[in-house]
């Protein structure tokens, strides 16, 4: 699935089931909330915090999908073509960091 397709699927879903997009500020707050849920799982499952019983059945993939969904909503609302933005971002990173990580002794 291409990113453009994801953006259209989310837009169609919102129109069919969501009535309308929440405003951008609400969606930004929701994005932070969803990222926090991913961070909680990561810290407890892969980090040094102990995992609570209530966290053990949390689906990390589902939580990541929640992050992506809200991010796509924000992109749709603000007219961002995420596919184009990712391509430009990778070009920027490649130009800026083409040897930076290969030359980093900490990564060897």
Backbone atoms as SQL, in Angstrom:
CREATE TABLE atoms (id INTEGER PRIMARY KEY, chain TEXT, resi INTEGER, resn TEXT, atom TEXT, x REAL, y REAL, z REAL);
INSERT INTO atoms VALUES
  (1, 'A', 1, 'UNK', 'N', 0.844, -1.174, 0.000),
  (2, 'A', 1, 'UNK', 'CA', 0.000, 0.000, 0.000),
  (3, 'A', 1, 'UNK', 'C', 0.893, 1.242, 0.000),
  (4, 'A', 2, 'UNK', 'N', 0.583, 2.158, -0.868),
  (5, 'A', 2, 'UNK', 'CA', 1.341, 3.405, -0.931),
  (6, 'A', 2, 'UNK', 'C', 0.776, 4.414, 0.074),
  (7, 'A', 3, 'UNK', 'N', 1.607, 5.369, 0.429),
  (8, 'A', 3, 'UNK', 'CA', 1.196, 6.357, 1.422),
  (9, 'A', 3, 'UNK', 'C', -0.005, 7.155, 0.926),
  (10, 'A', 4, 'UNK', 'N', -0.019, 7.504, -0.358),
  (11, 'A', 4, 'UNK', 'CA', -1.162, 8.236, -0.920),
  (12, 'A', 4, 'UNK', 'C', -2.454, 7.446, -0.723),
  (13, 'A', 5, 'UNK', 'N', -2.365, 6.137, -0.877),
  (14, 'A', 5, 'UNK', 'CA', -3.529, 5.278, -0.697),
  (15, 'A', 5, 'UNK', 'C', -3.979, 5.286, 0.766),
  (16, 'A', 6, 'UNK', 'N', -3.021, 5.251, 1.679),
  (17, 'A', 6, 'UNK', 'CA', -3.356, 5.311, 3.106),
  (18, 'A', 6, 'UNK', 'C', -4.083, 6.620, 3.404),
  (19, 'A', 7, 'UNK', 'N', -3.575, 7.717, 2.855),
  (20, 'A', 7, 'UNK', 'CA', -4.220, 9.008, 3.099),
  (21, 'A', 7, 'UNK', 'C', -5.663, 9.007, 2.578),
  (22, 'A', 8, 'UNK', 'N', -5.894, 8.407, 1.433),
  (23, 'A', 8, 'UNK', 'CA', -7.251, 8.346, 0.885),
  (24, 'A', 8, 'UNK', 'C', -8.139, 7.423, 1.711),
  (25, 'A', 9, 'UNK', 'N', -7.614, 6.279, 2.120),
  (26, 'A', 9, 'UNK', 'CA', -8.395, 5.337, 2.938),
  (27, 'A', 9, 'UNK', 'C', -8.828, 5.999, 4.245),
  (28, 'A', 10, 'UNK', 'N', -7.912, 6.708, 4.892),
  (29, 'A', 10, 'UNK', 'CA', -8.243, 7.401, 6.141),
  (30, 'A', 10, 'UNK', 'C', -9.289, 8.479, 5.882),
  (31, 'A', 11, 'UNK', 'N', -9.110, 9.240, 4.807),
  (32, 'A', 11, 'UNK', 'CA', -10.076, 10.290, 4.482),
  (33, 'A', 11, 'UNK', 'C', -11.463, 9.694, 4.230),
  (34, 'A', 12, 'UNK', 'N', -11.512, 8.607, 3.473),
  (35, 'A', 12, 'UNK', 'CA', -12.793, 7.941, 3.217),
  (36, 'A', 12, 'UNK', 'C', -13.414, 7.426, 4.511),
  (37, 'A', 13, 'UNK', 'N', -12.585, 6.863, 5.410),
  (38, 'A', 13, 'UNK', 'CA', -13.078, 6.348, 6.687),
  (39, 'A', 13, 'UNK', 'C', -13.687, 7.477, 7.523),
  (40, 'A', 14, 'UNK', 'N', -12.967, 8.593, 7.575),
  (41, 'A', 14, 'UNK', 'CA', -13.454, 9.745, 8.350),
  (42, 'A', 14, 'UNK', 'C', -14.811, 10.187, 7.803),
  (43, 'A', 15, 'UNK', 'N', -14.923, 10.278, 6.490),
  (44, 'A', 15, 'UNK', 'CA', -16.180, 10.729, 5.885),
  (45, 'A', 15, 'UNK', 'C', -17.316, 9.735, 6.125),
  (46, 'A', 16, 'UNK', 'N', -17.009, 8.444, 6.156),
  (47, 'A', 16, 'UNK', 'CA', -18.043, 7.439, 6.334),
  (48, 'A', 16, 'UNK', 'C', -18.417, 7.212, 7.795),
  (49, 'A', 17, 'UNK', 'N', -17.409, 7.140, 8.663),
  (50, 'A', 17, 'UNK', 'CA', -17.656, 6.759, 10.057),
  (51, 'A', 17, 'UNK', 'C', -17.389, 7.867, 11.071),
  (52, 'A', 18, 'UNK', 'N', -16.523, 8.770, 10.740),
  (53, 'A', 18, 'UNK', 'CA', -16.103, 9.772, 11.720),
  (54, 'A', 18, 'UNK', 'C', -16.873, 11.064, 11.652),
  (55, 'A', 19, 'UNK', 'N', -17.771, 11.203, 10.710),
  (56, 'A', 19, 'UNK', 'CA', -18.566, 12.403, 10.462),
  (57, 'A', 19, 'UNK', 'C', -17.694, 13.513, 9.888),
  (58, 'A', 20, 'UNK', 'N', -16.667, 13.898, 10.623),
  (59, 'A', 20, 'UNK', 'CA', -15.710, 14.918, 10.165),
  (60, 'A', 20, 'UNK', 'C', -14.428, 14.744, 10.953),
  (61, 'A', 21, 'UNK', 'N', -13.373, 15.393, 10.497),
  (62, 'A', 21, 'UNK', 'CA', -12.116, 15.395, 11.248),
  (63, 'A', 21, 'UNK', 'C', -12.299, 16.206, 12.523),
  (64, 'A', 22, 'UNK', 'N', -11.657, 15.771, 13.601),
  (65, 'A', 22, 'UNK', 'CA', -11.518, 16.653, 14.759),
  (66, 'A', 22, 'UNK', 'C', -10.650, 17.816, 14.312),
  (67, 'A', 23, 'UNK', 'N', -10.720, 18.949, 14.994),
  (68, 'A', 23, 'UNK', 'CA', -9.871, 20.066, 14.583),
  (69, 'A', 23, 'UNK', 'C', -8.391, 19.707, 14.774),
  (70, 'A', 24, 'UNK', 'N', -7.554, 20.481, 14.144),
  (71, 'A', 24, 'UNK', 'CA', -6.116, 20.177, 14.129),
  (72, 'A', 24, 'UNK', 'C', -5.493, 20.153, 15.523),
  (73, 'A', 25, 'UNK', 'N', -5.921, 21.046, 16.388),
  (74, 'A', 25, 'UNK', 'CA', -5.362, 21.059, 17.741),
  (75, 'A', 25, 'UNK', 'C', -5.781, 19.821, 18.528),
  (76, 'A', 26, 'UNK', 'N', -7.030, 19.403, 18.365),
  (77, 'A', 26, 'UNK', 'CA', -7.488, 18.183, 19.028),
  (78, 'A', 26, 'UNK', 'C', -6.704, 16.988, 18.502),
  (79, 'A', 27, 'UNK', 'N', -6.539, 16.915, 17.184),
  (80, 'A', 27, 'UNK', 'CA', -5.778, 15.798, 16.619),
  (81, 'A', 27, 'UNK', 'C', -4.312, 15.827, 17.038),
  (82, 'A', 28, 'UNK', 'N', -3.755, 17.007, 17.219),
  (83, 'A', 28, 'UNK', 'CA', -2.376, 17.089, 17.704),
  (84, 'A', 28, 'UNK', 'C', -2.284, 16.526, 19.118),
  (85, 'A', 29, 'UNK', 'N', -3.240, 16.885, 19.962),
  (86, 'A', 29, 'UNK', 'CA', -3.258, 16.338, 21.320),
  (87, 'A', 29, 'UNK', 'C', -3.457, 14.826, 21.287),
  (88, 'A', 30, 'UNK', 'N', -4.313, 14.353, 20.395),
  (89, 'A', 30, 'UNK', 'CA', -4.544, 12.906, 20.275),
  (90, 'A', 30, 'UNK', 'C', -3.276, 12.201, 19.792),
  (91, 'A', 31, 'UNK', 'N', -2.527, 12.841, 18.897),
  (92, 'A', 31, 'UNK', 'CA', -1.271, 12.266, 18.424),
  (93, 'A', 31, 'UNK', 'C', -0.294, 12.101, 19.584),
  (94, 'A', 32, 'UNK', 'N', -0.193, 13.109, 20.421),
  (95, 'A', 32, 'UNK', 'CA', 0.696, 13.032, 21.583),
  (96, 'A', 32, 'UNK', 'C', 0.262, 11.908, 22.517),
  (97, 'A', 33, 'UNK', 'N', -1.046, 11.765, 22.694),
  (98, 'A', 33, 'UNK', 'CA', -1.571, 10.695, 23.548),
  (99, 'A', 33, 'UNK', 'C', -1.198, 9.321, 22.983),
  (100, 'A', 34, 'UNK', 'N', -1.374, 9.154, 21.687),
  (101, 'A', 34, 'UNK', 'CA', -1.061, 7.863, 21.055),
  (102, 'A', 34, 'UNK', 'C', 0.440, 7.572, 21.090),
  (103, 'A', 35, 'UNK', 'N', 1.261, 8.578, 20.878),
  (104, 'A', 35, 'UNK', 'CA', 2.718, 8.396, 20.972),
  (105, 'A', 35, 'UNK', 'C', 3.090, 8.006, 22.397),
  (106, 'A', 36, 'UNK', 'N', 2.415, 8.592, 23.369),
  (107, 'A', 36, 'UNK', 'CA', 2.655, 8.228, 24.770),
  (108, 'A', 36, 'UNK', 'C', 2.334, 6.770, 25.047),
  (109, 'A', 37, 'UNK', 'N', 1.285, 6.256, 24.414),
  (110, 'A', 37, 'UNK', 'CA', 0.941, 4.844, 24.599),
  (111, 'A', 37, 'UNK', 'C', 2.023, 3.940, 24.002),
  (112, 'A', 38, 'UNK', 'N', 2.561, 4.321, 22.864),
  (113, 'A', 38, 'UNK', 'CA', 3.675, 3.559, 22.275),
  (114, 'A', 38, 'UNK', 'C', 4.885, 3.630, 23.199),
  (115, 'A', 39, 'UNK', 'N', 5.174, 4.819, 23.699),
  (116, 'A', 39, 'UNK', 'CA', 6.324, 4.996, 24.585),
  (117, 'A', 39, 'UNK', 'C', 6.182, 4.157, 25.850),
  (118, 'A', 40, 'UNK', 'N', 4.984, 4.086, 26.375),
  (119, 'A', 40, 'UNK', 'CA', 4.745, 3.291, 27.589),
  (120, 'A', 40, 'UNK', 'C', 5.070, 1.820, 27.341),
  (121, 'A', 41, 'UNK', 'N', 4.586, 1.282, 26.235),
  (122, 'A', 41, 'UNK', 'CA', 4.876, -0.121, 25.903),
  (123, 'A', 41, 'UNK', 'C', 6.367, -0.318, 25.693),
  (124, 'A', 42, 'UNK', 'N', 6.993, 0.567, 24.969),
  (125, 'A', 42, 'UNK', 'CA', 8.429, 0.432, 24.684),
  (126, 'A', 42, 'UNK', 'C', 9.245, 0.471, 25.973),
  (127, 'A', 43, 'UNK', 'N', 8.918, 1.412, 26.864),
  (128, 'A', 43, 'UNK', 'CA', 9.668, 1.555, 28.113),
  (129, 'A', 43, 'UNK', 'C', 9.512, 0.327, 28.999),
  (130, 'A', 44, 'UNK', 'N', 8.346, -0.277, 28.971),
  (131, 'A', 44, 'UNK', 'CA', 8.084, -1.406, 29.864),
  (132, 'A', 44, 'UNK', 'C', 8.453, -2.739, 29.251),
  (133, 'A', 45, 'UNK', 'N', 8.284, -2.864, 27.955),
  (134, 'A', 45, 'UNK', 'CA', 8.563, -4.146, 27.310),
  (135, 'A', 45, 'UNK', 'C', 10.022, -4.268, 26.888),
  (136, 'A', 46, 'UNK', 'N', 10.612, -3.150, 26.468),
  (137, 'A', 46, 'UNK', 'CA', 11.981, -3.197, 25.948),
  (138, 'A', 46, 'UNK', 'C', 12.959, -2.377, 26.776),
  (139, 'A', 47, 'UNK', 'N', 12.441, -1.544, 27.643),
  (140, 'A', 47, 'UNK', 'CA', 13.292, -0.713, 28.475),
  (141, 'A', 47, 'UNK', 'C', 13.450, -1.294, 29.860),
  (142, 'A', 48, 'UNK', 'N', 13.808, -0.453, 30.786),
  (143, 'A', 48, 'UNK', 'CA', 14.136, -0.896, 32.136),
  (144, 'A', 48, 'UNK', 'C', 12.947, -0.901, 33.086),
  (145, 'A', 49, 'UNK', 'N', 11.826, -0.299, 32.695),
  (146, 'A', 49, 'UNK', 'CA', 10.655, -0.326, 33.567),
  (147, 'A', 49, 'UNK', 'C', 10.039, -1.720, 33.545),
  (148, 'A', 50, 'UNK', 'N', 9.473, -2.102, 34.670),
  (149, 'A', 50, 'UNK', 'CA', 8.779, -3.392, 34.698),
  (150, 'A', 50, 'UNK', 'C', 7.404, -3.228, 34.068),
  (151, 'A', 51, 'UNK', 'N', 6.993, -4.281, 33.382),
  (152, 'A', 51, 'UNK', 'CA', 5.715, -4.240, 32.685),
  (153, 'A', 51, 'UNK', 'C', 4.592, -4.565, 33.667),
  (154, 'A', 52, 'UNK', 'N', 3.586, -3.704, 33.723),
  (155, 'A', 52, 'UNK', 'CA', 2.433, -3.953, 34.570),
  (156, 'A', 52, 'UNK', 'C', 1.584, -5.042, 33.931),
  (157, 'A', 53, 'UNK', 'N', 0.835, -5.745, 34.739),
  (158, 'A', 53, 'UNK', 'CA', -0.036, -6.805, 34.232),
  (159, 'A', 53, 'UNK', 'C', -0.991, -6.264, 33.163),
  (160, 'A', 54, 'UNK', 'N', -1.475, -5.043, 33.375),
  (161, 'A', 54, 'UNK', 'CA', -2.429, -4.442, 32.435),
  (162, 'A', 54, 'UNK', 'C', -1.787, -4.074, 31.091),
  (163, 'A', 55, 'UNK', 'N', -0.455, -4.007, 31.065),
  (164, 'A', 55, 'UNK', 'CA', 0.252, -3.653, 29.823),
  (165, 'A', 55, 'UNK', 'C', 0.639, -4.876, 28.997),
  (166, 'A', 56, 'UNK', 'N', 0.625, -6.046, 29.599),
  (167, 'A', 56, 'UNK', 'CA', 1.173, -7.233, 28.938),
  (168, 'A', 56, 'UNK', 'C', 0.416, -7.645, 27.685),
  (169, 'A', 57, 'UNK', 'N', -0.858, -7.326, 27.613),
  (170, 'A', 57, 'UNK', 'CA', -1.639, -7.710, 26.438),
  (171, 'A', 57, 'UNK', 'C', -1.790, -6.577, 25.431),
  (172, 'A', 58, 'UNK', 'N', -1.104, -5.468, 25.656),
  (173, 'A', 58, 'UNK', 'CA', -1.178, -4.342, 24.721),
  (174, 'A', 58, 'UNK', 'C', -0.476, -4.732, 23.425),
  (175, 'A', 59, 'UNK', 'N', -1.100, -4.378, 22.319),
  (176, 'A', 59, 'UNK', 'CA', -0.582, -4.698, 20.987),
  (177, 'A', 59, 'UNK', 'C', 0.206, -3.499, 20.462),
  (178, 'A', 60, 'UNK', 'N', 1.528, -3.615, 20.430),
  (179, 'A', 60, 'UNK', 'CA', 2.384, -2.517, 19.993),
  (180, 'A', 60, 'UNK', 'C', 2.061, -2.105, 18.565),
  (181, 'A', 61, 'UNK', 'N', 1.813, -3.067, 17.688),
  (182, 'A', 61, 'UNK', 'CA', 1.470, -2.741, 16.308),
  (183, 'A', 61, 'UNK', 'C', 0.192, -1.931, 16.217),
  (184, 'A', 62, 'UNK', 'N', -0.795, -2.286, 17.003),
  (185, 'A', 62, 'UNK', 'CA', -2.056, -1.551, 17.016),
  (186, 'A', 62, 'UNK', 'C', -1.843, -0.124, 17.511),
  (187, 'A', 63, 'UNK', 'N', -1.017, 0.024, 18.527),
  (188, 'A', 63, 'UNK', 'CA', -0.734, 1.372, 19.049),
  (189, 'A', 63, 'UNK', 'C', 0.025, 2.205, 18.027),
  (190, 'A', 64, 'UNK', 'N', 0.963, 1.586, 17.311),
  (191, 'A', 64, 'UNK', 'CA', 1.683, 2.299, 16.248),
  (192, 'A', 64, 'UNK', 'C', 0.726, 2.695, 15.125),
  (193, 'A', 65, 'UNK', 'N', -0.224, 1.815, 14.811),
  (194, 'A', 65, 'UNK', 'CA', -1.225, 2.133, 13.793),
  (195, 'A', 65, 'UNK', 'C', -2.085, 3.317, 14.226),
  (196, 'A', 66, 'UNK', 'N', -2.390, 3.413, 15.527),
  (197, 'A', 66, 'UNK', 'CA', -3.126, 4.575, 16.038),
  (198, 'A', 66, 'UNK', 'C', -2.342, 5.860, 15.790),
  (199, 'A', 67, 'UNK', 'N', -1.026, 5.816, 16.024),
  (200, 'A', 67, 'UNK', 'CA', -0.168, 6.982, 15.778),
  (201, 'A', 67, 'UNK', 'C', -0.231, 7.358, 14.301),
  (202, 'A', 68, 'UNK', 'N', -0.074, 6.364, 13.443),
  (203, 'A', 68, 'UNK', 'CA', -0.090, 6.614, 12.002),
  (204, 'A', 68, 'UNK', 'C', -1.434, 7.187, 11.563),
  (205, 'A', 69, 'UNK', 'N', -2.523, 6.632, 12.080),
  (206, 'A', 69, 'UNK', 'CA', -3.861, 7.102, 11.717),
  (207, 'A', 69, 'UNK', 'C', -4.015, 8.590, 12.022),
  (208, 'A', 70, 'UNK', 'N', -3.668, 8.998, 13.232),
  (209, 'A', 70, 'UNK', 'CA', -3.840, 10.403, 13.611),
  (210, 'A', 70, 'UNK', 'C', -2.871, 11.290, 12.821),
  (211, 'A', 71, 'UNK', 'N', -1.653, 10.810, 12.584),
  (212, 'A', 71, 'UNK', 'CA', -0.698, 11.574, 11.778),
  (213, 'A', 71, 'UNK', 'C', -1.240, 11.784, 10.361),
  (214, 'A', 72, 'UNK', 'N', -1.827, 10.753, 9.795),
  (215, 'A', 72, 'UNK', 'CA', -2.416, 10.860, 8.463),
  (216, 'A', 72, 'UNK', 'C', -3.602, 11.834, 8.493),
  (217, 'A', 73, 'UNK', 'N', -4.399, 11.798, 9.536),
  (218, 'A', 73, 'UNK', 'CA', -5.491, 12.772, 9.662),
  (219, 'A', 73, 'UNK', 'C', -4.946, 14.195, 9.619),
  (220, 'A', 74, 'UNK', 'N', -3.906, 14.445, 10.377),
  (221, 'A', 74, 'UNK', 'CA', -3.313, 15.786, 10.401),
  (222, 'A', 74, 'UNK', 'C', -2.754, 16.173, 9.030),
  (223, 'A', 75, 'UNK', 'N', -2.117, 15.234, 8.358),
  (224, 'A', 75, 'UNK', 'CA', -1.596, 15.514, 7.013),
  (225, 'A', 75, 'UNK', 'C', -2.746, 15.862, 6.068),
  (226, 'A', 76, 'UNK', 'N', -3.802, 15.077, 6.115),
  (227, 'A', 76, 'UNK', 'CA', -4.956, 15.341, 5.259),
  (228, 'A', 76, 'UNK', 'C', -5.555, 16.719, 5.548),
  (229, 'A', 77, 'UNK', 'N', -5.667, 17.049, 6.812),
  (230, 'A', 77, 'UNK', 'CA', -6.273, 18.321, 7.196),
  (231, 'A', 77, 'UNK', 'C', -5.445, 19.520, 6.778),
  (232, 'A', 78, 'UNK', 'N', -4.149, 19.349, 6.743),
  (233, 'A', 78, 'UNK', 'CA', -3.260, 20.481, 6.467),
  (234, 'A', 78, 'UNK', 'C', -2.715, 20.468, 5.047),
  (235, 'A', 79, 'UNK', 'N', -3.220, 19.543, 4.224),
  (236, 'A', 79, 'UNK', 'CA', -2.830, 19.513, 2.813),
  (237, 'A', 79, 'UNK', 'C', -1.435, 18.973, 2.548),
  (238, 'A', 80, 'UNK', 'N', -0.936, 18.140, 3.437),
  (239, 'A', 80, 'UNK', 'CA', 0.400, 17.561, 3.274),
  (240, 'A', 80, 'UNK', 'C', 0.295, 16.248, 2.528),
  (241, 'A', 81, 'UNK', 'N', 1.061, 16.120, 1.455),
  (242, 'A', 81, 'UNK', 'CA', 1.209, 14.849, 0.749),
  (243, 'A', 81, 'UNK', 'C', 2.353, 14.117, 1.447),
  (244, 'A', 82, 'UNK', 'N', 2.014, 13.158, 2.300),
  (245, 'A', 82, 'UNK', 'CA', 3.035, 12.482, 3.107),
  (246, 'A', 82, 'UNK', 'C', 4.047, 11.722, 2.256),
  (247, 'A', 83, 'UNK', 'N', 3.603, 11.177, 1.146),
  (248, 'A', 83, 'UNK', 'CA', 4.534, 10.448, 0.275),
  (249, 'A', 83, 'UNK', 'C', 5.622, 11.388, -0.238),
  (250, 'A', 84, 'UNK', 'N', 5.200, 12.559, -0.684),
  (251, 'A', 84, 'UNK', 'CA', 6.150, 13.570, -1.159),
  (252, 'A', 84, 'UNK', 'C', 7.033, 14.063, -0.013),
  (253, 'A', 85, 'UNK', 'N', 6.428, 14.273, 1.147),
  (254, 'A', 85, 'UNK', 'CA', 7.184, 14.763, 2.302),
  (255, 'A', 85, 'UNK', 'C', 8.249, 13.761, 2.739),
  (256, 'A', 86, 'UNK', 'N', 7.906, 12.466, 2.734),
  (257, 'A', 86, 'UNK', 'CA', 8.877, 11.430, 3.114),
  (258, 'A', 86, 'UNK', 'C', 10.024, 11.384, 2.107),
  (259, 'A', 87, 'UNK', 'N', 9.693, 11.469, 0.828),
  (260, 'A', 87, 'UNK', 'CA', 10.750, 11.457, -0.196),
  (261, 'A', 87, 'UNK', 'C', 11.705, 12.632, -0.018),
  (262, 'A', 88, 'UNK', 'N', 11.164, 13.828, 0.182),
  (263, 'A', 88, 'UNK', 'CA', 11.998, 15.014, 0.397),
  (264, 'A', 88, 'UNK', 'C', 12.830, 14.872, 1.658),
  (265, 'A', 89, 'UNK', 'N', 12.224, 14.321, 2.709),
  (266, 'A', 89, 'UNK', 'CA', 12.923, 14.159, 3.976),
  (267, 'A', 89, 'UNK', 'C', 14.092, 13.179, 3.838),
  (268, 'A', 90, 'UNK', 'N', 13.866, 12.078, 3.110),
  (269, 'A', 90, 'UNK', 'CA', 14.947, 11.113, 2.902),
  (270, 'A', 90, 'UNK', 'C', 16.075, 11.713, 2.065),
  (271, 'A', 91, 'UNK', 'N', 15.735, 12.518, 1.078),
  (272, 'A', 91, 'UNK', 'CA', 16.753, 13.206, 0.281),
  (273, 'A', 91, 'UNK', 'C', 17.583, 14.129, 1.163),
  (274, 'A', 92, 'UNK', 'N', 16.916, 14.878, 2.038),
  (275, 'A', 92, 'UNK', 'CA', 17.604, 15.781, 2.966),
  (276, 'A', 92, 'UNK', 'C', 18.546, 14.997, 3.878),
  (277, 'A', 93, 'UNK', 'N', 18.037, 13.905, 4.450),
  (278, 'A', 93, 'UNK', 'CA', 18.851, 13.102, 5.354),
  (279, 'A', 93, 'UNK', 'C', 20.038, 12.467, 4.624),
  (280, 'A', 94, 'UNK', 'N', 19.809, 12.009, 3.415),
  (281, 'A', 94, 'UNK', 'CA', 20.881, 11.378, 2.640),
  (282, 'A', 94, 'UNK', 'C', 21.984, 12.385, 2.342),
  (283, 'A', 95, 'UNK', 'N', 21.586, 13.581, 1.932),
  (284, 'A', 95, 'UNK', 'CA', 22.575, 14.622, 1.633),
  (285, 'A', 95, 'UNK', 'C', 23.344, 15.018, 2.891),
  (286, 'A', 96, 'UNK', 'N', 22.632, 15.199, 3.973),
  (287, 'A', 96, 'UNK', 'CA', 23.226, 15.666, 5.222),
  (288, 'A', 96, 'UNK', 'C', 24.049, 14.579, 5.924),
  (289, 'A', 97, 'UNK', 'N', 23.559, 13.347, 5.883),
  (290, 'A', 97, 'UNK', 'CA', 24.138, 12.289, 6.711),
  (291, 'A', 97, 'UNK', 'C', 24.781, 11.158, 5.909),
  (292, 'A', 98, 'UNK', 'N', 25.142, 11.415, 4.649),
  (293, 'A', 98, 'UNK', 'CA', 25.607, 10.322, 3.792),
  (294, 'A', 98, 'UNK', 'C', 26.760, 9.524, 4.391),
  (295, 'A', 99, 'UNK', 'N', 27.614, 10.142, 5.176),
  (296, 'A', 99, 'UNK', 'CA', 28.702, 9.369, 5.803),
  (297, 'A', 99, 'UNK', 'C', 28.759, 9.561, 7.318),
  (298, 'A', 100, 'UNK', 'N', 27.894, 10.388, 7.838),
  (299, 'A', 100, 'UNK', 'CA', 27.916, 10.726, 9.270),
  (300, 'A', 100, 'UNK', 'C', 27.831, 9.478, 10.149),
  (301, 'A', 101, 'UNK', 'N', 26.902, 8.596, 9.873),
  (302, 'A', 101, 'UNK', 'CA', 26.712, 7.425, 10.725),
  (303, 'A', 101, 'UNK', 'C', 27.779, 6.366, 10.467),
  (304, 'A', 102, 'UNK', 'N', 28.223, 6.257, 9.233),
  (305, 'A', 102, 'UNK', 'CA', 29.288, 5.300, 8.909),
  (306, 'A', 102, 'UNK', 'C', 30.599, 5.690, 9.589),
  (307, 'A', 103, 'UNK', 'N', 30.779, 7.002, 9.785),
  (308, 'A', 103, 'UNK', 'CA', 32.010, 7.482, 10.417),
  (309, 'A', 103, 'UNK', 'C', 31.903, 7.569, 11.933),
  (310, 'A', 104, 'UNK', 'N', 30.768, 7.256, 12.486),
  (311, 'A', 104, 'UNK', 'CA', 30.552, 7.356, 13.931),
  (312, 'A', 104, 'UNK', 'C', 31.130, 6.125, 14.632),
  (313, 'A', 105, 'UNK', 'N', 32.163, 6.312, 15.389),
  (314, 'A', 105, 'UNK', 'CA', 32.822, 5.215, 16.094),
  (315, 'A', 105, 'UNK', 'C', 31.878, 4.518, 17.091),
  (316, 'A', 106, 'UNK', 'N', 30.915, 5.258, 17.608),
  (317, 'A', 106, 'UNK', 'CA', 29.979, 4.679, 18.570),
  (318, 'A', 106, 'UNK', 'C', 29.088, 3.610, 17.930),
  (319, 'A', 107, 'UNK', 'N', 28.943, 3.664, 16.624),
  (320, 'A', 107, 'UNK', 'CA', 28.059, 2.719, 15.934),
  (321, 'A', 107, 'UNK', 'C', 28.795, 1.492, 15.400),
  (322, 'A', 108, 'UNK', 'N', 30.100, 1.474, 15.593),
  (323, 'A', 108, 'UNK', 'CA', 30.894, 0.337, 15.062),
  (324, 'A', 108, 'UNK', 'C', 31.058, -0.744, 16.084);
